[in-house]
Each structure stands twice: as C-alpha cells, then as structure tokens.
Amino acid sequence: MGTVSSTSQPIVIRKRSTVFTRITLPCTSGDSLDTTSEHSQEAHSLVHEKTRYTEQEHRKPPPPPPPSEKPHPHPQPSFPAYAPTQDIVSDAASTSYQDFLNTFPEYRLTWILDTLRRSDYQRLDTTGETYADYMGGAIYPESLVRVHTEFLNRSVMGNTHSISNSSRLSLKCADEARAAVLSFFRAPSEEYAVVFTPNATGALKLVGESYPFTGGGNYVLSHDSHNSVHGIREFATYRGARVCYIPPTATGGFEPELAKNILLRNRPRSAPCLFALTGQSNITNAKNPLSILEYAKSLGYHTLLDAAALAATSAISLTDTPVDAMAVSFYKMFGFPTGVGALVVKKSFLKQLKRPWFAGGTVNLVQVPGTIVTRSQELHEQFEDGTINYLTLPAVTDGLRFLSAYLPFLPLRLSCLMHYLVSSLSQLRHDTTGNPAVRILSAKPSRRLTSVGDQSDTGSIVSIIFLSPSGEILPNSFVDYAASKLNLSLRTGCMCNPGGAAAMLNIQEDMDKLFEGATLKDFENAVGRQLGVVRISLGLASNFQDAWTIVRFAGLFATEKTRNLLWDHFVDASGIGRAI
C-alpha cells in the first residue's frame, strides 16, 4: 500500500499529457496568448518559474541505486493501484503537498478517493482541465457511463405505460430506482414515495403548483435561496397567501433563533402554511440546521427541503429528519444522468397536493368532452407528467450505489481542501502594494474535520471577488476569461441566488430600489459594477492538485506582470478599453 512520509518518502511523479500548461503561458486551448513581446516573455518566464516542470526531465529514467545500496526487498510496481502521490505533477506542487500533509495528516484517510480519481476521472488529467464547478454539475465517473452503456446494449426497454416484456423491464428498473432513492436517503418506504422530475427545479415547481395555498396562509423562506425556491411565491401570492422572508446574515444562511421567531409569528392558524428550507446555499456556502424543520413541523407547517446543493456531499436521513418533501438533482450528486431529479415526498403530504392539470400517464380515465377525470391509481404517477425518462433510471440506481461507497470519505477530504483554500487565498497579497488580492465573501468552515464519517458545518464552496492593487473589484468577466484560457472551470455571477449574493456583496439596499421591469443591466448600472462573485466549488473528484492549481491561478492576479498580460488579452478579446 502506498504511503507518504512527511520526512523521507520520495514523491512519485506521474507524466500526463498537458503538464501544467493550464497555468503557464501560452495556453494550450482556445486562442493562445501572444508571447512574442518582451512584456509577454517576462510574464511567461515568471509564471513558468512558479510551476517549473519539464517533460524532458520527467522522461529521464531514475538513476540506479549506488553499488553499496541493497535493493528494496519489496520493489514498488510502476503503476500501483493505491498511490496517492502519483497525481502530483510538479516540483513546486510536490513540496506544497508535503507541507499540506504535515498540516492535514487526516487527509491520508481519504486516499481511496485518489484511486477513484485515477480510475474514473483520468480525463481531467489527460485534458489538463481543473474542474471547480461541482455545484453547477458533478463530473460523471467513467465506470457509471460504461456500466449503463453495457446495460442498454444488451437490453430492450420500452415505454413503462405498456405491458410488453420490454415495458416490464423498464418498469422494473424504475421501481428499483425508486427503492434506491428511498434507501440512499433512509426514507421509510411505507411513508415516502419518489416522484421523478426533470431536475430539482421541477420537483420544487411540482410542490408550488400543487400546494393548497389560500388566503390566510403563509409561505416562509430564506433570502438565501435558489430562484426555484423563490419562484414558489408566484403560486402563493396568486392564491392569496402571504410570503414571509427570513433575513440572511452577512455570509448567508440565517440566524436560527430569528428564523424560529419568524416561523412562530407566521404559524398556521386557519389555512395551510409551507416552510421551504435551503439545506445548503449554492453561493454563500452556508448550511442551515435541519432541526429547524422539526420546529416548523411542530408549529403546523408543511416542510419542503431544497437539497440540490446539500445531497452531493452530505448524508441526509429522512428517518432522522422526516421532512414532508425534498427536492434533489442526480447530476449534481454524481454527474450522470442529466435531466432526472426527484421529489422524495411523504405519501400523506402527496395526497394533499392537487395538480392544476393532467397529462398522459397521470390519469386512468378522461371524459371527452366533459369534466370527469380519474387519476392514476399509483400515487406517484399522478405527479409524473407523461413518460418518465425510463432509459436513464438504471443509471440512477447505479449512481446512488456508487456514491454510497465514497460519500463517507468526502466531507473529511473537502474539509482539508477547504481549510487549505481559505487559508491560502486569504494570504494572497499584491506584489506592488501589499494589499489583499482576494476577498472571501462566503461562509468559512468553523471547525476542522478529523475523522471519516464526520459532517461539516458548511459546504465546499468558496465565493470570492478579485481586487486590484488599489482595492477595486476586478470585473468577473475578466476572471472568467482568464480561467477559460488557463483551463480552469469555475463560475461567476449570482448563481440564481440573488438574495445570497446581495447579502455577501452588501447591496440589499440597492436590491430594495429595483423597479418593475428592471433588468440586470439596470441593476449593474445602479451599483456601478458587474454583479456577482467568483464561485469555486469542490466535489467528489477534487484533490490537492486541483486546490493548489486554484491558488496558483489566483496568484496570477496578485502579480502585476501576469495580471497585465491577461488583461491585455482580455481587452483585445472583449473590446474593453479601460486600463487597470
């Protein structure tokens, strides 16, 4: 078994095809950056010095041991199955990795994820892409796609609404997928049902359009919620219910005691009330305590959990937290398939929902012309519009089994990487003024995990803004451009979470001044800059190499020569004429 000693164990270097060209200039993809000018050559030399590694040196065979040195009694194989240091590809990264392991020795407990990285995510290394947008969508494991493709190649599957052999196979796979979802989230099958939807948004809309909102009722939610949760307020207000917001903290989420107070003041009296909780913010990194769902339930609320961001890296038990309904997207959990989500919902709650329409698959009998409609006898079928995505449901079953094997290790690994990222980014200073180059706006983890199976108090997101030497905010479009040219996948903007973004950017007063018909451009003109943040999000395939590369990428903006070089190319590409 490969191990790393903090003192004497040598680092094993593994060759890969695009050796750190994603953070050395010129780039390997897209329009290459010009390095013919004297200014460009200086910047190229500076960045190359930071990430010194040459394929020529790597191709040299290791020197033979001295004659007096006895051969190791157990020589290491050339490509061991379990060797976490193989993914470190530069001398600078190797030194940093040793320091990292000295600081976070518990990271060694998660080395099974390094083996997974090599077996199922090797394309990240061969393409030279650093992926840091897991909150936008997880990277699919190659084995999941391979297993699913082999299943499709040897199977004949038909529409689940028929009774042929092919249809029965599809129905069997759908039932297996429902059972797998219930098992993964520890939802008792006698209490819960699974309704397949296009995504988490589809699941949330399903509740919004079907919930019995009426005058005297309330819809309670947090500022720091996804637009799909905010969108439910349209159904509430249309039917006469009030919308009540829980204010955020400066780093998102909410104060539990304030939330309880608002829930208490707006508790159900004569009409149904719905409380929607965002389990984890997709922009502020805040995790809200699931215990508040139990408090809301005790006051008479129906409870809805948006777990789209939470489910990918956190264990959720609906036995421990028996929420009325929960929305998830599977591509955010394990990358494949897209186009399939689920509403995991109590059967008793589902019976209280009323669809405002019907469609193929949701009904048993329809009078035409007339008004008589008999719904499907299967409760979940009443809420699944048309034919479900039956060809992909076997991949949901396999994906949940896949994630179950690795999820216990993930919070610990991400805790180590998050603490490293937060610490490293906080220390970046401009080489000309000494001022901070980065400001972290999102919630930071308050405690460090040390054991497999522990759960973090935040997510694995770092939302930041880049600053100029004088302290002005650099345009997100500039950062986006530089990241794309240097093969780093991240995301900029408000992430469909305007309340969380406003809280972190301290622009709530500007938000209050919005007028009917206002556009994003109007809002940005009023504020005087581009809105949003730079979001870095880690996930199942993230490793130290990724975190180290992100820090090095941020360091390019702290160095005047490399920042100006990137800006010159950004100006040429976008037509922006303002200097920094």
C-alpha positions as CSV (number, residue, x, y, z in Angstrom):
1,M,0.0,0.0,0.0
2,G,1.5,3.4,-1.0
3,T,2.0,5.8,1.8
4,V,3.6,9.2,2.2
5,S,6.1,10.0,4.9
6,S,6.3,13.6,5.9
7,T,10.1,13.3,6.2
8,S,11.8,11.0,3.8
9,Q,9.4,9.2,1.4
10,P,10.1,10.4,-2.2
11,I,7.4,11.9,-4.3
12,V,6.4,9.7,-7.3
13,I,5.9,11.8,-10.4
14,R,3.4,10.7,-13.0
15,K,3.5,12.0,-16.5
16,R,0.4,13.5,-18.1
17,S,0.0,14.9,-21.5
18,T,-0.7,18.6,-20.7
19,V,1.7,19.3,-17.9
20,F,0.5,22.4,-16.1
21,T,0.1,24.3,-19.3
22,R,-3.2,25.5,-17.9
23,I,-1.4,27.9,-15.6
24,T,1.6,28.6,-17.7
25,L,1.5,30.9,-20.7
26,P,0.9,30.4,-23.5
27,C,-2.3,28.3,-23.2
28,T,-2.9,25.0,-24.8
29,S,-6.5,25.5,-25.9
30,G,-8.5,28.3,-27.5
31,D,-6.8,31.4,-28.7
32,S,-3.2,31.2,-27.5
33,L,-1.7,34.2,-25.6
34,D,0.9,36.0,-27.5
35,T,4.4,35.5,-26.0
36,T,6.4,37.3,-28.7
37,S,6.5,40.7,-27.0
38,E,9.1,41.5,-24.3
39,H,6.4,42.1,-21.7
40,S,4.7,38.8,-22.5
41,Q,8.0,36.9,-22.4
42,E,8.7,38.3,-18.9
43,A,5.2,37.2,-17.7
44,H,5.7,33.8,-19.3
45,S,9.0,33.3,-17.5
46,L,7.5,34.5,-14.2
47,V,4.7,32.0,-14.3
48,H,6.8,29.2,-15.6
49,E,9.2,29.8,-12.8
50,K,6.4,29.2,-10.3
51,T,5.4,25.9,-12.0
52,R,8.7,24.5,-13.1
53,Y,8.3,21.1,-14.6
54,T,9.7,19.8,-17.9
55,E,8.7,16.7,-19.8
56,Q,12.3,16.2,-20.8
57,E,13.4,15.9,-17.1
58,H,10.4,13.6,-16.5
59,R,11.4,11.2,-19.3
60,K,14.8,10.6,-17.7
61,P,14.9,7.1,-16.1
62,P,15.6,7.2,-12.4
63,P,19.3,6.8,-11.5
64,P,20.4,3.3,-10.4
65,P,21.0,2.8,-6.7
66,P,24.6,3.1,-5.6
67,P,26.5,-0.2,-5.6
68,S,26.6,-0.2,-1.8
69,E,22.9,0.2,-1.5
70,K,20.9,-3.1,-1.3
71,P,17.8,-3.3,-3.5
72,H,14.5,-2.8,-1.7
73,P,13.1,-6.2,-0.7
74,H,9.6,-5.2,-2.0
75,P,10.1,-3.1,-5.1
76,Q,7.1,-0.8,-5.9
77,P,5.2,-1.5,-9.1
78,S,5.4,1.0,-11.8
79,F,1.7,1.9,-11.6
80,P,0.4,0.9,-8.2
81,A,-3.3,0.8,-7.7
82,Y,-3.1,2.8,-4.5
83,A,-0.5,5.5,-4.7
84,P,-1.9,9.0,-3.9
85,T,1.2,10.9,-4.8
86,Q,1.0,9.9,-8.4
87,D,-1.3,12.8,-9.1
88,I,1.3,15.4,-8.1
89,V,3.0,16.6,-11.3
90,S,5.3,19.4,-10.5
91,D,8.2,20.0,-8.1
92,A,6.5,23.0,-6.6
93,A,3.3,21.1,-6.1
94,S,5.2,18.2,-4.5
95,T,6.8,20.5,-1.9
96,S,3.4,22.1,-1.2
97,Y,1.8,18.7,-0.9
98,Q,4.2,17.5,1.7
99,D,3.5,20.7,3.7
100,F,-0.2,20.1,3.2
101,L,0.1,16.6,4.6
102,N,2.1,17.8,7.5
103,T,-0.7,20.3,8.3
104,F,-3.6,17.9,7.5
105,P,-2.4,14.4,8.2
106,E,-6.1,13.3,8.3
107,Y,-6.2,13.8,4.5
108,R,-4.4,10.4,4.2
109,L,-7.6,8.7,5.5
110,T,-9.3,9.7,2.2
111,W,-6.7,8.3,-0.3
112,I,-9.3,5.9,-1.6
113,L,-10.6,9.0,-3.5
114,D,-7.2,9.4,-5.2
115,T,-7.6,5.8,-6.5
116,L,-11.1,6.8,-7.7
117,R,-9.7,9.9,-9.4
118,R,-7.3,7.8,-11.4
119,S,-9.8,5.0,-12.3
120,D,-12.9,7.2,-13.2
121,Y,-11.7,10.8,-13.8
122,Q,-8.4,10.4,-15.6
123,R,-9.7,12.6,-18.4
124,L,-9.3,15.6,-16.1
125,D,-5.6,14.9,-16.1
126,T,-5.2,14.0,-19.7
127,T,-7.1,17.1,-20.9
128,G,-5.3,19.4,-18.4
129,E,-8.6,20.8,-17.1
130,T,-9.0,21.8,-13.5
131,Y,-12.7,21.4,-12.6
132,A,-14.0,23.6,-9.8
133,D,-17.7,23.9,-10.6
134,Y,-19.2,20.9,-8.9
135,M,-22.1,23.0,-7.6
136,G,-23.0,23.6,-11.2
137,G,-22.8,19.9,-12.0
138,A,-20.7,17.0,-10.8
139,I,-18.3,15.2,-13.1
140,Y,-19.6,11.8,-14.1
141,P,-17.5,8.7,-13.3
142,E,-16.4,6.8,-16.3
143,S,-17.5,3.5,-14.8
144,L,-21.0,4.6,-14.3
145,V,-21.4,5.5,-18.0
146,R,-19.7,2.3,-19.1
147,V,-21.9,0.1,-16.9
148,H,-25.0,1.9,-18.1
149,T,-24.0,1.7,-21.8
150,E,-23.4,-2.0,-21.5
151,F,-26.8,-2.5,-19.9
152,L,-28.5,-0.6,-22.7
153,N,-26.6,-2.5,-25.3
154,R,-27.8,-5.9,-24.0
155,S,-31.4,-4.8,-23.0
156,V,-34.6,-3.9,-24.8
157,M,-36.6,-1.3,-22.9
158,G,-40.0,0.1,-23.8
159,N,-42.4,2.7,-22.6
160,T,-43.5,2.0,-19.0
161,H,-47.2,2.6,-19.9
162,S,-47.3,-0.7,-21.9
163,I,-47.4,-4.3,-20.7
164,S,-44.9,-5.9,-23.1
165,N,-41.7,-7.5,-21.9
166,S,-39.7,-4.5,-22.8
167,S,-42.1,-2.3,-20.9
168,R,-42.0,-4.5,-17.9
169,L,-38.2,-4.3,-17.8
170,S,-38.4,-0.5,-17.9
171,L,-41.0,-0.6,-15.1
172,K,-38.8,-2.9,-13.0
173,C,-35.8,-0.6,-13.5
174,A,-38.0,2.4,-12.4
175,D,-39.1,0.6,-9.3
176,E,-35.5,-0.3,-8.5
177,A,-34.5,3.3,-8.9
178,R,-37.3,4.5,-6.5
179,A,-36.2,1.9,-4.0
180,A,-32.6,3.0,-4.3
181,V,-33.6,6.7,-3.7
182,L,-35.5,5.8,-0.6
183,S,-32.7,3.6,0.7
184,F,-30.0,6.3,0.0
185,F,-31.9,8.9,1.9
186,R,-33.1,6.5,4.6
187,A,-36.7,7.2,3.8
188,P,-39.1,4.5,5.1
189,S,-40.9,3.0,2.1
190,E,-44.2,2.8,3.9
191,E,-44.2,6.6,4.5
192,Y,-42.4,8.0,1.4
193,A,-42.8,7.9,-2.4
194,V,-40.5,9.0,-5.1
195,V,-41.7,11.2,-8.0
196,F,-39.2,11.5,-10.8
197,T,-38.9,15.0,-12.3
198,P,-36.6,16.7,-14.8
199,N,-34.4,18.1,-12.0
200,A,-34.7,19.7,-8.5
201,T,-36.3,22.7,-10.0
202,G,-39.1,20.5,-11.5
203,A,-39.6,18.9,-8.1
204,L,-39.9,22.3,-6.4
205,K,-42.3,23.6,-9.0
206,L,-44.4,20.4,-8.5
207,V,-44.9,21.3,-4.9
208,G,-45.5,25.0,-5.6
209,E,-48.2,24.5,-8.3
210,S,-50.0,21.7,-6.3
211,Y,-49.9,23.1,-2.8
212,P,-53.2,24.3,-1.4
213,F,-52.2,28.0,-0.9
214,T,-55.1,30.2,0.1
215,G,-55.9,33.5,1.8
216,G,-54.7,33.4,5.4
217,G,-51.9,31.0,4.6
218,N,-48.2,31.8,4.5
219,Y,-45.1,30.8,2.5
220,V,-41.9,31.2,4.6
221,L,-38.4,31.0,3.1
222,S,-35.0,32.5,3.4
223,H,-33.4,35.3,1.4
224,D,-30.5,32.9,0.7
225,S,-32.5,30.5,-1.5
226,H,-32.3,29.4,-5.2
227,N,-34.6,31.1,-7.6
228,S,-36.5,27.8,-7.9
229,V,-37.5,28.2,-4.2
230,H,-38.3,31.9,-4.7
231,G,-40.4,31.0,-7.7
232,I,-42.9,29.2,-5.5
233,R,-44.0,32.6,-4.2
234,E,-45.7,33.2,-7.5
235,F,-48.1,30.3,-6.8
236,A,-48.6,31.5,-3.2
237,T,-49.4,35.1,-4.0
238,Y,-51.7,34.2,-6.9
239,R,-53.8,32.2,-4.5
240,G,-53.9,34.9,-1.8
241,A,-51.2,33.6,0.6
242,R,-48.6,35.9,2.1
243,V,-44.8,35.5,1.5
244,C,-42.6,35.9,4.6
245,Y,-38.8,36.1,4.3
246,I,-36.1,35.2,6.8
247,P,-33.3,37.8,6.6
248,P,-29.8,36.5,5.9
249,T,-26.5,37.0,7.8
250,A,-23.6,38.8,6.1
251,T,-22.3,35.4,4.9
252,G,-25.7,33.9,4.0
253,G,-27.9,31.4,5.7
254,F,-29.8,32.8,8.7
255,E,-29.7,33.0,12.5
256,P,-31.7,30.0,13.8
257,E,-33.4,32.0,16.6
258,L,-34.5,34.7,14.2
259,A,-35.9,32.1,11.9
260,K,-37.8,30.4,14.7
261,N,-39.2,33.8,15.7
262,I,-40.5,34.4,12.2
263,L,-41.9,30.9,11.9
264,L,-43.7,31.4,15.2
265,R,-45.2,34.8,14.3
266,N,-46.5,33.4,11.0
267,R,-47.5,29.9,12.1
268,P,-50.6,28.3,10.6
269,R,-53.9,29.3,12.0
270,S,-56.8,28.9,9.6
271,A,-55.0,28.0,6.4
272,P,-52.2,25.7,5.3
273,C,-48.6,27.2,5.5
274,L,-45.5,26.0,3.8
275,F,-41.9,26.4,5.0
276,A,-39.1,25.9,2.4
277,L,-35.6,25.4,3.8
278,T,-32.4,25.6,1.7
279,G,-30.3,22.9,3.2
280,Q,-27.1,24.4,1.8
281,S,-26.7,27.6,-0.2
282,N,-25.3,27.3,-3.7
283,I,-23.4,30.6,-3.4
284,T,-22.8,31.6,0.3
285,N,-21.7,28.1,1.4
286,A,-24.0,28.3,4.4
287,K,-25.6,25.2,5.8
288,N,-28.8,25.7,7.7
289,P,-29.7,23.4,10.6
290,L,-32.1,20.7,9.5
291,S,-33.5,20.7,13.1
292,I,-35.5,23.8,12.3
293,L,-37.7,21.7,10.0
294,E,-38.8,19.8,13.1
295,Y,-39.5,23.1,14.8
296,A,-41.6,24.3,11.9
297,K,-43.4,20.9,11.8
298,S,-44.3,21.3,15.5
299,L,-46.0,24.6,14.7
300,G,-48.1,23.0,12.0
301,Y,-46.2,23.9,8.8
302,H,-45.7,21.6,5.9
303,T,-42.0,21.4,5.3
304,L,-40.0,21.4,2.0
305,L,-36.3,20.8,1.8
306,D,-34.3,22.0,-1.2
307,A,-31.4,19.5,-1.0
308,A,-30.0,20.1,-4.5
309,A,-26.7,21.6,-3.1
310,L,-26.7,19.5,0.1
311,A,-27.1,16.0,-1.2
312,A,-23.8,15.8,-3.2
313,T,-21.5,15.9,-0.2
314,S,-23.7,15.4,2.9
315,A,-25.5,12.4,4.4
316,I,-29.3,13.0,4.7
317,S,-31.6,10.8,6.7
318,L,-35.3,11.3,6.3
319,T,-35.7,8.9,9.2
320,D,-34.0,11.4,11.5
321,T,-35.5,14.5,9.7
322,P,-38.9,13.4,8.4
323,V,-39.5,16.4,6.1
324,D,-42.7,16.4,4.1
325,A,-40.9,16.8,0.7
326,M,-37.4,17.0,-0.5
327,A,-36.0,18.0,-4.0
328,V,-32.8,16.7,-5.5
329,S,-31.0,16.6,-8.8
330,F,-28.9,13.5,-9.6
331,Y,-26.4,15.1,-11.9
332,K,-25.4,17.4,-9.0
333,M,-24.8,14.3,-6.9
334,F,-22.8,12.0,-9.3
335,G,-22.8,13.7,-12.7
336,F,-24.9,11.3,-14.8
337,P,-27.6,11.3,-16.0
338,T,-28.7,14.9,-16.5
339,G,-32.4,15.5,-17.0
340,V,-33.5,13.5,-14.0
341,G,-34.3,14.7,-10.5
342,A,-36.7,13.6,-7.8
343,L,-39.2,14.7,-5.3
344,V,-38.9,12.4,-2.2
345,V,-42.2,13.0,-0.6
346,K,-44.4,11.7,2.2
347,K,-47.4,9.9,0.8
348,S,-49.7,11.7,3.3
349,F,-48.4,15.0,2.0
350,L,-48.7,14.0,-1.6
351,K,-52.4,13.2,-1.1
352,Q,-53.0,16.9,0.0
353,L,-51.5,18.2,-3.2
354,K,-53.7,18.9,-6.2
355,R,-52.3,19.2,-9.7
356,P,-53.8,22.1,-11.7
357,W,-53.8,19.9,-14.8
358,F,-53.5,16.4,-16.0
359,A,-51.5,14.7,-18.8
360,G,-50.7,11.4,-20.3
361,G,-49.5,8.9,-17.6
362,T,-51.1,10.8,-14.8
363,V,-54.7,9.6,-15.4
364,N,-56.7,6.4,-15.6
365,L,-59.8,7.7,-17.3
366,V,-60.7,11.0,-19.0
367,Q,-64.2,12.0,-20.2
368,V,-64.0,13.8,-23.6
369,P,-65.9,16.1,-24.0
370,G,-66.7,16.6,-20.3
371,T,-65.2,17.2,-16.9
372,I,-64.6,13.8,-15.4
373,V,-61.0,12.8,-14.7
374,T,-60.0,9.7,-12.8
375,R,-56.3,9.9,-11.7
376,S,-53.9,7.1,-11.9
377,Q,-54.1,4.5,-9.1
378,E,-50.4,4.8,-8.4
379,L,-49.9,8.0,-6.3
380,H,-46.5,8.9,-7.7
381,E,-47.8,8.5,-11.3
382,Q,-50.4,11.3,-10.7
383,F,-47.4,13.7,-10.5
384,E,-45.2,12.4,-13.2
385,D,-46.0,14.2,-16.5
386,G,-46.1,11.9,-19.5
387,T,-43.5,9.2,-19.9
388,I,-40.7,9.2,-17.3
389,N,-37.0,9.1,-18.5
390,Y,-37.0,5.4,-18.3
391,L,-33.8,4.8,-20.2
392,T,-31.7,6.6,-17.6
393,L,-33.2,5.3,-14.4
394,P,-30.9,2.3,-14.2
395,A,-28.0,4.8,-14.1
396,V,-29.7,6.5,-11.1
397,T,-29.7,3.2,-9.2
398,D,-26.0,2.5,-10.1
399,G,-25.1,6.1,-9.3
400,L,-26.5,6.0,-5.8
401,R,-24.7,2.8,-5.1
402,F,-21.5,4.3,-6.4
403,L,-21.9,7.5,-4.3
404,S,-22.7,5.4,-1.2
405,A,-19.3,3.8,-1.3
406,Y,-17.4,7.1,-1.3
407,L,-19.7,9.6,0.4
408,P,-18.4,8.8,3.9
409,F,-14.9,9.9,2.9
410,L,-15.9,13.0,1.1
411,P,-16.6,15.5,3.9
412,L,-13.2,14.9,5.5
413,R,-11.4,15.3,2.2
414,L,-13.3,18.5,1.4
415,S,-12.7,19.9,4.9
416,C,-8.9,19.6,4.4
417,L,-9.0,21.2,0.9
418,M,-11.4,23.9,2.1
419,H,-9.2,24.9,5.0
420,Y,-6.2,24.9,2.7
421,L,-8.0,27.1,0.1
422,V,-9.4,29.6,2.6
423,S,-6.0,30.0,4.3
424,S,-4.0,30.3,1.0
425,L,-6.4,32.7,-0.7
426,S,-6.6,34.9,2.4
427,Q,-2.9,35.3,2.4
428,L,-2.5,36.4,-1.2
429,R,-1.2,40.0,-1.5
430,H,-0.4,42.2,-4.4
431,D,3.3,42.4,-5.2
432,T,3.2,46.2,-5.7
433,T,1.0,47.4,-2.8
434,G,0.8,44.6,-0.4
435,N,-3.0,44.9,-0.4
436,P,-5.2,41.7,-0.5
437,A,-5.7,40.3,-3.9
438,V,-8.8,38.2,-3.0
439,R,-11.7,38.8,-0.6
440,I,-13.6,35.7,0.6
441,L,-17.3,36.5,1.0
442,S,-18.8,33.1,1.6
443,A,-19.2,31.3,4.9
444,K,-16.0,29.7,6.1
445,P,-15.9,26.3,7.9
446,S,-15.7,26.9,11.6
447,R,-14.4,23.5,12.6
448,R,-11.9,21.1,11.0
449,L,-13.0,17.5,10.5
450,T,-10.6,14.8,11.6
451,S,-12.5,11.5,11.1
452,V,-14.2,9.7,8.3
453,G,-17.9,10.0,8.6
454,D,-17.9,13.4,10.2
455,Q,-20.2,16.1,8.7
456,S,-19.0,19.7,8.0
457,D,-20.9,22.8,9.2
458,T,-20.5,24.4,5.7
459,G,-20.4,23.3,2.1
460,S,-17.4,23.0,-0.2
461,I,-17.8,26.4,-1.9
462,V,-15.5,29.5,-1.8
463,S,-17.2,32.6,-3.2
464,I,-14.7,35.4,-3.7
465,I,-14.0,38.6,-5.5
466,F,-10.7,39.6,-7.0
467,L,-9.3,43.0,-6.1
468,S,-7.0,45.4,-7.9
469,P,-3.8,46.7,-6.2
470,S,-5.8,49.8,-5.1
471,G,-8.7,47.7,-3.8
472,E,-11.2,48.0,-6.6
473,I,-13.2,44.9,-7.6
474,L,-11.9,43.3,-10.8
475,P,-14.7,42.5,-13.4
476,N,-15.9,39.0,-13.1
477,S,-15.9,38.8,-16.9
478,F,-12.1,39.3,-16.7
479,V,-11.7,36.5,-14.2
480,D,-13.9,34.3,-16.3
481,Y,-11.9,35.0,-19.4
482,A,-8.6,34.2,-17.7
483,A,-9.9,31.0,-16.2
484,S,-11.2,29.7,-19.6
485,K,-7.9,30.5,-21.2
486,L,-6.0,28.7,-18.5
487,N,-8.2,25.6,-18.5
488,L,-9.9,26.2,-15.1
489,S,-13.6,25.6,-14.9
490,L,-15.3,27.8,-12.4
491,R,-18.4,30.0,-12.4
492,T,-19.1,33.7,-12.0
493,G,-22.3,35.6,-11.3
494,C,-25.1,35.4,-8.8
495,M,-25.7,31.6,-9.3
496,C,-29.5,32.0,-9.5
497,N,-29.4,33.1,-5.8
498,P,-30.0,36.9,-5.8
499,G,-30.7,37.0,-2.0
500,G,-27.5,35.3,-1.1
501,A,-25.4,37.3,-3.5
502,A,-27.0,40.6,-2.2
503,A,-26.1,39.6,1.4
504,M,-22.5,38.9,0.7
505,L,-22.0,41.9,-1.6
506,N,-23.9,44.2,0.9
507,I,-26.2,45.5,-1.8
508,Q,-29.5,44.8,-0.1
509,E,-30.4,48.5,-0.2
510,D,-29.8,48.6,-3.9
511,M,-32.0,45.4,-4.3
512,D,-34.8,47.2,-2.4
513,K,-34.8,50.0,-5.0
514,L,-35.5,47.7,-8.0
515,F,-38.5,48.7,-10.1
516,E,-40.9,46.7,-12.2
517,G,-39.3,45.7,-15.5
518,A,-35.7,46.4,-14.3
519,T,-33.0,44.3,-16.0
520,L,-29.7,43.0,-14.7
521,K,-28.0,45.7,-16.7
522,D,-30.1,48.4,-15.0
523,F,-29.1,46.9,-11.6
524,E,-25.4,46.9,-12.5
525,N,-25.6,50.5,-13.7
526,A,-27.2,51.5,-10.4
527,V,-24.5,49.7,-8.4
528,G,-21.7,50.8,-10.7
529,R,-20.1,47.4,-11.4
530,Q,-20.7,43.9,-12.6
531,L,-22.7,41.9,-10.0
532,G,-21.9,38.6,-8.6
533,V,-18.9,36.6,-7.3
534,V,-16.4,34.1,-8.5
535,R,-17.5,30.7,-7.2
536,I,-15.1,27.8,-6.7
537,S,-16.8,24.6,-5.7
538,L,-15.2,21.2,-4.9
539,G,-16.6,17.7,-5.2
540,L,-16.1,14.0,-5.4
541,A,-13.1,14.0,-7.8
542,S,-11.3,17.1,-6.2
543,N,-7.8,16.6,-5.0
544,F,-4.9,18.6,-3.6
545,Q,-3.6,19.2,-7.2
546,D,-6.8,21.0,-8.0
547,A,-6.8,23.2,-4.9
548,W,-3.1,24.0,-5.5
549,T,-3.8,25.0,-9.1
550,I,-6.7,27.2,-8.0
551,V,-4.4,29.0,-5.5
552,R,-1.7,29.5,-8.3
553,F,-4.4,30.8,-10.6
554,A,-5.4,33.4,-8.0
555,G,-1.8,34.3,-7.6
556,L,-1.6,35.4,-11.2
557,F,-3.9,38.4,-10.3
558,A,-1.6,39.3,-7.4
559,T,1.4,39.6,-9.7
560,E,1.5,42.8,-11.8
561,K,3.2,41.3,-14.9
562,T,0.9,38.3,-15.3
563,R,-2.2,40.3,-14.4
564,N,-1.4,42.9,-17.0
565,L,-0.7,40.3,-19.6
566,L,-4.0,38.6,-19.0
567,W,-5.8,42.0,-19.0
568,D,-4.2,43.0,-22.4
569,H,-5.6,39.8,-24.0
570,F,-9.0,40.3,-22.3
571,V,-9.2,43.8,-23.7
572,D,-8.3,42.6,-27.2
573,A,-10.9,39.9,-27.0
574,S,-13.7,41.9,-25.4
575,G,-13.0,45.4,-26.7
576,I,-12.9,46.9,-23.3
577,G,-10.6,49.9,-23.3
578,R,-10.3,50.7,-19.6
579,A,-6.9,50.1,-18.0
580,I,-6.4,48.7,-14.6
